[in-house]
Amino acid sequence: MTTPKHSQLASSPIAKRGLMAAAAALSLSGCGMINSVVGTDKVDYKSAKKASTLEVPPDLTQLQKDNRYALPETNNGVVTASGYNAQKGNAPAVTGASAIAPDTAGATIRVERAGAQRWLVVKQTPEALWPQLKTFWEDSGFTLALETPAAGIMETEWNENRAKIPQDFLRATVGKVFDSLYSTGERDKFRTRLERQADGSTEIYISHRGMEEVVTGQQKDGTVWAARANDPGLEAQFLARLMTRLSGADEGQAKSALASAPEQQPHARLAG
Protein backbone atom coordinates (compact mmCIF):
# COMPACT_ATOMS: atom_id res chain seq x y z
CA MET A 1 0.00 0.00 0.00
CA THR A 2 1.43 3.34 -1.00
CA THR A 3 1.86 5.97 1.73
CA PRO A 4 0.07 9.22 0.83
CA LYS A 5 2.35 12.00 -0.31
CA HIS A 6 1.13 14.43 2.34
CA SER A 7 2.22 11.98 5.08
CA GLN A 8 5.71 11.83 3.56
CA LEU A 9 5.78 15.60 3.46
CA ALA A 10 4.66 15.96 7.07
CA SER A 11 7.47 13.69 8.26
CA SER A 12 10.19 15.30 6.16
CA PRO A 13 12.87 17.51 7.79
CA ILE A 14 11.72 20.48 5.69
CA ALA A 15 8.15 20.13 6.95
CA LYS A 16 9.33 19.81 10.55
CA ARG A 17 11.43 22.94 10.22
CA GLY A 18 8.41 24.72 8.76
CA LEU A 19 6.21 23.68 11.69
CA MET A 20 8.89 24.78 14.17
CA ALA A 21 9.20 28.13 12.41
CA ALA A 22 5.43 28.60 12.50
CA ALA A 23 5.33 27.76 16.21
CA ALA A 24 8.16 30.20 16.87
CA ALA A 25 6.35 32.90 14.91
CA LEU A 26 3.19 32.34 16.96
CA SER A 27 5.23 32.51 20.16
CA LEU A 28 6.90 35.74 19.09
CA SER A 29 3.52 37.14 18.09
CA GLY A 30 2.16 36.35 21.55
CA CYS A 31 5.18 37.94 23.22
CA GLY A 32 4.77 41.00 21.03
CA MET A 33 1.13 41.36 22.05
CA ILE A 34 2.04 41.06 25.74
CA ASN A 35 4.85 43.63 25.40
CA SER A 36 2.54 46.04 23.60
CA VAL A 37 0.22 45.98 26.63
CA VAL A 38 2.59 45.66 29.58
CA GLY A 39 5.70 47.19 28.03
CA THR A 40 9.30 46.10 28.39
CA ASP A 41 10.67 48.82 30.67
CA LYS A 42 12.16 47.71 33.99
CA VAL A 43 10.61 49.03 37.17
CA ASP A 44 12.49 49.79 40.40
CA TYR A 45 10.92 52.12 42.93
CA LYS A 46 12.28 50.23 45.94
CA SER A 47 15.81 51.66 45.74
CA ALA A 48 14.54 55.24 45.65
CA LYS A 49 14.95 56.99 48.99
CA LYS A 50 11.67 57.51 50.78
CA ALA A 51 10.87 61.15 50.04
CA SER A 52 10.56 63.52 52.97
CA THR A 53 8.70 66.81 52.66
CA LEU A 54 11.98 68.54 51.84
CA GLU A 55 12.84 66.12 49.04
CA VAL A 56 9.51 66.33 47.20
CA PRO A 57 9.80 69.00 44.47
CA PRO A 58 7.52 71.92 45.39
CA ASP A 59 5.92 71.86 41.93
CA LEU A 60 4.63 68.37 42.72
CA THR A 61 3.15 69.20 46.12
CA GLN A 62 1.04 71.90 44.49
CA LEU A 63 -0.71 69.25 42.39
CA GLN A 64 -2.71 68.23 45.45
CA LYS A 65 -4.65 71.50 45.01
CA ASP A 66 -5.22 70.97 41.29
CA ASN A 67 -8.90 70.31 40.50
CA ARG A 68 -7.89 67.72 37.92
CA TYR A 69 -6.89 65.41 40.76
CA ALA A 70 -9.83 66.07 43.07
CA LEU A 71 -12.69 63.61 43.55
CA PRO A 72 -15.44 64.93 41.25
CA GLU A 73 -19.05 65.31 42.39
CA THR A 74 -20.71 64.15 39.18
CA ASN A 75 -23.07 61.45 37.97
CA ASN A 76 -21.04 60.49 34.90
CA GLY A 77 -19.96 57.09 36.12
CA VAL A 78 -17.13 58.24 38.38
CA VAL A 79 -17.30 56.89 41.91
CA THR A 80 -17.07 59.74 44.44
CA ALA A 81 -17.03 59.62 48.23
CA SER A 82 -20.56 61.01 48.54
CA GLY A 83 -21.90 58.83 45.76
CA TYR A 84 -20.25 55.75 47.17
CA ASN A 85 -21.65 56.38 50.64
CA ALA A 86 -25.14 57.03 49.25
CA GLN A 87 -25.17 53.74 47.35
CA LYS A 88 -23.36 51.68 49.98
CA GLY A 89 -24.71 53.20 53.16
CA ASN A 90 -24.86 49.81 54.86
CA ALA A 91 -21.34 48.78 53.90
CA PRO A 92 -19.21 47.78 56.91
CA ALA A 93 -16.62 50.36 57.90
CA VAL A 94 -12.91 49.63 57.74
CA THR A 95 -11.51 49.78 61.26
CA GLY A 96 -7.97 48.66 60.51
CA ALA A 97 -6.01 45.74 59.15
CA SER A 98 -6.37 43.81 62.44
CA ALA A 99 -10.15 43.58 61.89
CA ILE A 100 -9.79 42.19 58.38
CA ALA A 101 -9.41 38.55 57.39
CA PRO A 102 -7.70 38.65 53.91
CA ASP A 103 -8.44 35.15 52.40
CA THR A 104 -5.87 35.37 49.62
CA ALA A 105 -5.74 31.58 49.29
CA GLY A 106 -9.30 31.42 47.95
CA ALA A 107 -9.09 34.51 45.80
CA THR A 108 -10.46 34.23 42.28
CA ILE A 109 -9.25 36.89 39.86
CA ARG A 110 -9.93 37.78 36.26
CA VAL A 111 -8.97 40.67 33.99
CA GLU A 112 -11.46 42.77 32.03
CA ARG A 113 -10.95 45.72 29.72
CA ALA A 114 -12.72 48.50 27.83
CA GLY A 115 -10.51 49.72 25.01
CA ALA A 116 -7.03 50.31 26.42
CA GLN A 117 -8.22 50.42 30.05
CA ARG A 118 -7.84 47.22 32.06
CA TRP A 119 -8.90 46.31 35.57
CA LEU A 120 -9.01 43.32 37.90
CA VAL A 121 -12.16 41.66 39.20
CA VAL A 122 -11.43 39.93 42.51
CA LYS A 123 -13.73 37.64 44.51
CA GLN A 124 -13.07 39.56 47.71
CA THR A 125 -14.72 42.55 49.36
CA PRO A 126 -13.10 46.01 49.39
CA GLU A 127 -12.67 45.66 53.16
CA ALA A 128 -10.66 42.46 52.75
CA LEU A 129 -8.59 43.88 49.89
CA TRP A 130 -7.73 47.23 51.48
CA PRO A 131 -4.88 46.10 53.80
CA GLN A 132 -3.51 43.83 51.07
CA LEU A 133 -3.35 46.73 48.61
CA LYS A 134 -1.69 48.95 51.19
CA THR A 135 0.99 46.32 51.78
CA PHE A 136 1.37 45.80 48.02
CA TRP A 137 2.23 49.47 47.38
CA GLU A 138 4.55 49.64 50.38
CA ASP A 139 6.38 46.51 49.22
CA SER A 140 6.67 48.09 45.76
CA GLY A 141 8.64 51.00 47.23
CA PHE A 142 5.88 53.58 47.72
CA THR A 143 4.48 55.46 50.68
CA LEU A 144 0.81 56.38 50.65
CA ALA A 145 -0.30 60.00 50.37
CA LEU A 146 -4.05 59.38 50.40
CA GLU A 147 -6.24 56.69 51.94
CA THR A 148 -10.02 57.06 51.69
CA PRO A 149 -11.62 53.65 52.36
CA ALA A 150 -15.19 54.99 52.14
CA ALA A 151 -14.56 56.12 48.56
CA GLY A 152 -12.32 53.18 47.73
CA ILE A 153 -9.40 55.49 46.87
CA MET A 154 -5.73 54.93 47.65
CA GLU A 155 -2.95 57.11 46.19
CA THR A 156 0.83 56.91 46.50
CA GLU A 157 3.37 59.66 47.01
CA TRP A 158 5.54 60.70 44.07
CA ASN A 159 8.44 58.32 43.51
CA GLU A 160 11.25 57.77 41.03
CA ASN A 161 11.77 54.71 38.84
CA ARG A 162 15.51 54.18 39.42
CA ALA A 163 15.62 51.47 36.76
CA LYS A 164 15.54 54.26 34.16
CA ILE A 165 18.95 55.59 35.21
CA PRO A 166 21.60 54.36 32.72
CA GLN A 167 24.03 51.83 34.16
CA ASP A 168 27.18 53.41 32.70
CA PHE A 169 30.77 52.79 33.80
CA LEU A 170 30.90 55.79 36.15
CA ARG A 171 27.74 54.80 37.99
CA ALA A 172 28.85 51.20 38.15
CA THR A 173 32.13 52.20 39.84
CA VAL A 174 31.18 55.10 42.13
CA GLY A 175 27.40 55.08 41.92
CA LYS A 176 27.04 53.08 45.12
CA VAL A 177 28.58 55.97 47.05
CA PHE A 178 27.05 58.90 45.14
CA ASP A 179 23.85 57.25 43.94
CA SER A 180 21.70 60.09 45.30
CA LEU A 181 23.33 62.44 42.77
CA TYR A 182 21.73 60.52 39.90
CA SER A 183 18.17 61.32 38.86
CA THR A 184 15.86 60.37 36.01
CA GLY A 185 14.20 63.78 36.00
CA GLU A 186 10.85 61.99 36.27
CA ARG A 187 8.42 61.19 39.07
CA ASP A 188 5.44 58.82 39.16
CA LYS A 189 2.46 58.28 41.38
CA PHE A 190 -0.38 55.77 41.24
CA ARG A 191 -4.02 55.87 42.24
CA THR A 192 -5.93 52.71 43.09
CA ARG A 193 -9.73 52.68 42.98
CA LEU A 194 -11.92 49.91 44.39
CA GLU A 195 -15.46 49.43 43.11
CA ARG A 196 -17.79 47.10 45.03
CA GLN A 197 -19.93 44.74 42.92
CA ALA A 198 -23.35 43.28 43.72
CA ASP A 199 -22.03 39.70 43.80
CA GLY A 200 -19.53 40.51 46.56
CA SER A 201 -16.53 40.90 44.25
CA THR A 202 -14.46 44.05 43.73
CA GLU A 203 -13.12 45.79 40.65
CA ILE A 204 -9.62 47.24 41.05
CA TYR A 205 -8.44 50.07 38.80
CA ILE A 206 -4.89 51.48 38.77
CA SER A 207 -4.06 54.79 37.10
CA HIS A 208 -0.66 56.46 36.64
CA ARG A 209 0.28 60.12 36.65
CA GLY A 210 3.73 61.35 35.73
CA MET A 211 5.82 64.51 35.96
CA GLU A 212 9.10 65.44 34.32
CA GLU A 213 11.72 68.09 35.04
CA VAL A 214 11.89 70.60 32.18
CA VAL A 215 14.74 73.07 31.61
CA THR A 216 13.64 76.71 31.41
CA GLY A 217 15.11 80.17 30.84
CA GLN A 218 17.11 81.66 27.99
CA GLN A 219 20.31 80.43 29.61
CA LYS A 220 18.76 77.03 30.37
CA ASP A 221 19.66 77.58 34.00
CA GLY A 222 16.34 76.73 35.62
CA THR A 223 13.94 73.82 35.79
CA VAL A 224 10.25 73.29 36.51
CA TRP A 225 8.17 70.18 36.96
CA ALA A 226 5.59 69.64 34.23
CA ALA A 227 2.95 66.95 33.73
CA ARG A 228 3.77 64.17 31.28
CA ALA A 229 1.40 61.68 29.68
CA ASN A 230 0.20 58.74 31.73
CA ASP A 231 1.90 55.44 30.97
CA PRO A 232 -0.55 52.57 30.23
CA GLY A 233 2.39 50.16 30.25
CA LEU A 234 3.21 51.04 33.86
CA GLU A 235 -0.44 50.69 34.82
CA ALA A 236 -0.53 47.23 33.24
CA GLN A 237 2.73 46.21 34.92
CA PHE A 238 1.39 47.01 38.36
CA LEU A 239 -1.94 45.31 37.58
CA ALA A 240 0.04 42.20 36.63
CA ARG A 241 2.10 42.40 39.82
CA LEU A 242 -1.02 42.87 41.91
CA MET A 243 -2.68 39.92 40.19
CA THR A 244 0.40 37.84 41.00
CA ARG A 245 0.28 38.95 44.62
CA LEU A 246 -3.42 38.19 45.10
CA SER A 247 -3.68 34.96 43.12
CA GLY A 248 -0.28 33.32 43.45
CA ALA A 249 0.05 33.09 39.65
CA ASP A 250 3.46 33.84 38.16
CA GLU A 251 4.04 37.20 36.49
CA GLY A 252 4.13 35.67 33.01
CA GLN A 253 0.64 34.23 33.45
CA ALA A 254 -0.62 37.55 34.79
CA LYS A 255 0.81 39.47 31.83
CA SER A 256 -0.77 37.00 29.40
CA ALA A 257 -4.13 37.45 31.15
CA LEU A 258 -3.86 41.22 30.76
CA ALA A 259 -2.95 40.95 27.07
CA SER A 260 -5.89 38.64 26.28
CA ALA A 261 -8.50 40.32 28.49
CA PRO A 262 -12.04 40.28 27.00
CA GLU A 263 -13.78 43.54 26.09
CA GLN A 264 -16.27 44.77 28.71
CA GLN A 265 -18.07 47.94 29.74
CA PRO A 266 -16.41 49.46 32.83
CA HIS A 267 -18.51 50.07 35.93
CA ALA A 268 -16.15 52.80 37.12
CA ARG A 269 -14.00 55.39 35.42
CA LEU A 270 -10.76 56.79 36.80
CA ALA A 271 -10.78 60.57 37.08
CA GLY A 272 -7.64 62.60 36.39
Legacy VTK file of the C-alpha trace (Angstrom):
# vtk DataFile Version 3.0
C-alpha trace
ASCII
DATASET POLYDATA
POINTS 272 float
0.000 0.000 0.000
1.433 3.343 -1.003
1.862 5.968 1.731
0.066 9.217 0.831
2.350 12.004 -0.311
1.125 14.426 2.342
2.220 11.984 5.082
5.707 11.830 3.561
5.784 15.603 3.458
4.663 15.961 7.069
7.472 13.689 8.265
10.194 15.302 6.156
12.873 17.512 7.788
11.723 20.478 5.689
8.152 20.131 6.953
9.326 19.815 10.553
11.431 22.941 10.219
8.405 24.723 8.763
6.215 23.681 11.689
8.887 24.779 14.169
9.201 28.135 12.413
5.432 28.595 12.502
5.327 27.760 16.208
8.163 30.203 16.875
6.350 32.899 14.914
3.186 32.344 16.960
5.228 32.510 20.159
6.896 35.744 19.090
3.521 37.141 18.092
2.160 36.350 21.550
5.182 37.943 23.222
4.772 40.998 21.026
1.131 41.355 22.050
2.039 41.062 25.743
4.853 43.627 25.404
2.535 46.041 23.602
0.215 45.975 26.634
2.590 45.656 29.585
5.696 47.190 28.028
9.303 46.096 28.391
10.669 48.824 30.675
12.157 47.709 33.986
10.612 49.029 37.174
12.493 49.792 40.399
10.922 52.122 42.931
12.280 50.233 45.940
15.813 51.658 45.737
14.540 55.244 45.646
14.955 56.988 48.986
11.671 57.513 50.785
10.874 61.155 50.041
10.557 63.516 52.974
8.697 66.806 52.662
11.977 68.540 51.840
12.840 66.123 49.042
9.513 66.325 47.204
9.798 68.997 44.470
7.519 71.925 45.386
5.918 71.861 41.928
4.634 68.368 42.719
3.147 69.196 46.117
1.037 71.896 44.488
-0.715 69.252 42.391
-2.706 68.233 45.447
-4.653 71.495 45.010
-5.225 70.973 41.294
-8.904 70.309 40.500
-7.894 67.716 37.917
-6.888 65.411 40.758
-9.835 66.073 43.070
-12.687 63.610 43.552
-15.444 64.933 41.249
-19.049 65.308 42.388
-20.711 64.148 39.179
-23.069 61.445 37.966
-21.044 60.493 34.899
-19.958 57.086 36.120
-17.129 58.240 38.379
-17.296 56.887 41.914
-17.065 59.737 44.440
-17.025 59.620 48.228
-20.560 61.007 48.538
-21.904 58.825 45.761
-20.248 55.752 47.168
-21.654 56.377 50.645
-25.145 57.029 49.248
-25.170 53.741 47.347
-23.360 51.676 49.978
-24.714 53.196 53.159
-24.856 49.815 54.862
-21.342 48.779 53.905
-19.209 47.784 56.906
-16.618 50.356 57.897
-12.905 49.630 57.737
-11.510 49.778 61.262
-7.975 48.655 60.513
-6.009 45.738 59.154
-6.371 43.814 62.439
-10.153 43.576 61.894
-9.792 42.188 58.377
-9.413 38.545 57.388
-7.695 38.648 53.914
-8.441 35.146 52.400
-5.867 35.369 49.624
-5.744 31.584 49.290
-9.301 31.415 47.950
-9.095 34.508 45.798
-10.461 34.226 42.281
-9.251 36.890 39.861
-9.935 37.776 36.257
-8.972 40.674 33.991
-11.461 42.768 32.029
-10.952 45.721 29.722
-12.721 48.503 27.827
-10.506 49.719 25.008
-7.027 50.309 26.423
-8.220 50.418 30.047
-7.845 47.224 32.062
-8.904 46.306 35.570
-9.008 43.321 37.904
-12.163 41.662 39.204
-11.428 39.926 42.507
-13.725 37.638 44.512
-13.072 39.562 47.707
-14.721 42.550 49.362
-13.104 46.012 49.387
-12.672 45.662 53.161
-10.661 42.458 52.746
-8.592 43.884 49.887
-7.731 47.232 51.477
-4.881 46.100 53.800
-3.508 43.826 51.069
-3.350 46.730 48.611
-1.692 48.947 51.186
0.992 46.320 51.778
1.374 45.804 48.022
2.233 49.466 47.378
4.548 49.641 50.380
6.378 46.506 49.222
6.667 48.086 45.757
8.638 50.999 47.226
5.878 53.575 47.725
4.481 55.461 50.676
0.807 56.380 50.646
-0.296 60.000 50.369
-4.054 59.380 50.400
-6.243 56.688 51.942
-10.024 57.063 51.687
-11.619 53.651 52.363
-15.189 54.994 52.143
-14.563 56.124 48.563
-12.319 53.181 47.727
-9.399 55.493 46.866
-5.727 54.926 47.648
-2.950 57.111 46.189
0.829 56.905 46.497
3.365 59.661 47.009
5.536 60.702 44.067
8.440 58.324 43.506
11.253 57.771 41.027
11.773 54.712 38.836
15.506 54.181 39.425
15.617 51.469 36.762
15.539 54.260 34.156
18.954 55.594 35.215
21.605 54.365 32.723
24.034 51.826 34.155
27.177 53.413 32.704
30.772 52.794 33.797
30.904 55.787 36.147
27.744 54.805 37.986
28.854 51.199 38.148
32.131 52.197 39.841
31.181 55.099 42.132
27.397 55.076 41.923
27.042 53.076 45.119
28.578 55.974 47.047
27.052 58.900 45.137
23.849 57.254 43.943
21.698 60.090 45.303
23.328 62.440 42.767
21.726 60.524 39.904
18.168 61.323 38.858
15.862 60.375 36.005
14.198 63.782 36.004
10.848 61.990 36.266
8.419 61.188 39.067
5.444 58.817 39.160
2.455 58.281 41.380
-0.380 55.767 41.235
-4.021 55.874 42.235
-5.934 52.708 43.090
-9.735 52.685 42.981
-11.920 49.911 44.392
-15.463 49.427 43.110
-17.789 47.102 45.031
-19.928 44.744 42.923
-23.353 43.275 43.716
-22.032 39.700 43.799
-19.528 40.510 46.556
-16.533 40.902 44.251
-14.462 44.053 43.730
-13.122 45.793 40.647
-9.617 47.236 41.053
-8.437 50.070 38.802
-4.885 51.480 38.773
-4.059 54.795 37.098
-0.664 56.457 36.641
0.282 60.119 36.646
3.735 61.355 35.731
5.816 64.505 35.964
9.104 65.445 34.319
11.715 68.093 35.041
11.890 70.597 32.182
14.742 73.071 31.609
13.636 76.710 31.408
15.106 80.165 30.841
17.105 81.656 27.987
20.305 80.427 29.606
18.756 77.031 30.369
19.664 77.582 33.995
16.342 76.730 35.621
13.937 73.816 35.794
10.255 73.295 36.514
8.168 70.183 36.961
5.589 69.637 34.228
2.949 66.953 33.728
3.766 64.174 31.285
1.405 61.680 29.680
0.198 58.743 31.727
1.905 55.444 30.965
-0.554 52.566 30.228
2.393 50.156 30.250
3.214 51.042 33.862
-0.439 50.695 34.824
-0.533 47.233 33.237
2.733 46.209 34.923
1.385 47.005 38.363
-1.935 45.312 37.584
0.045 42.200 36.628
2.102 42.401 39.821
-1.021 42.870 41.908
-2.681 39.918 40.187
0.402 37.843 40.996
0.277 38.955 44.624
-3.419 38.192 45.104
-3.682 34.964 43.118
-0.276 33.323 43.446
0.054 33.091 39.648
3.460 33.839 38.162
4.043 37.199 36.495
4.134 35.672 33.009
0.644 34.232 33.449
-0.618 37.548 34.789
0.811 39.473 31.833
-0.773 36.997 29.402
-4.127 37.446 31.146
-3.856 41.221 30.756
-2.948 40.949 27.073
-5.887 38.635 26.284
-8.505 40.319 28.495
-12.043 40.284 27.003
-13.777 43.539 26.089
-16.265 44.767 28.711
-18.065 47.936 29.736
-16.408 49.456 32.831
-18.514 50.066 35.929
-16.151 52.796 37.121
-14.000 55.392 35.416
-10.762 56.792 36.800
-10.777 60.566 37.076
-7.635 62.597 36.390
LINES 1 273
272 0 1 2 3 4 5 6 7 8 9 10 11 12 13 14 15 16 17 18 19 20 21 22 23 24 25 26 27 28 29 30 31 32 33 34 35 36 37 38 39 40 41 42 43 44 45 46 47 48 49 50 51 52 53 54 55 56 57 58 59 60 61 62 63 64 65 66 67 68 69 70 71 72 73 74 75 76 77 78 79 80 81 82 83 84 85 86 87 88 89 90 91 92 93 94 95 96 97 98 99 100 101 102 103 104 105 106 107 108 109 110 111 112 113 114 115 116 117 118 119 120 121 122 123 124 125 126 127 128 129 130 131 132 133 134 135 136 137 138 139 140 141 142 143 144 145 146 147 148 149 150 151 152 153 154 155 156 157 158 159 160 161 162 163 164 165 166 167 168 169 170 171 172 173 174 175 176 177 178 179 180 181 182 183 184 185 186 187 188 189 190 191 192 193 194 195 196 197 198 199 200 201 202 203 204 205 206 207 208 209 210 211 212 213 214 215 216 217 218 219 220 221 222 223 224 225 226 227 228 229 230 231 232 233 234 235 236 237 238 239 240 241 242 243 244 245 246 247 248 249 250 251 252 253 254 255 256 257 258 259 260 261 262 263 264 265 266 267 268 269 270 271
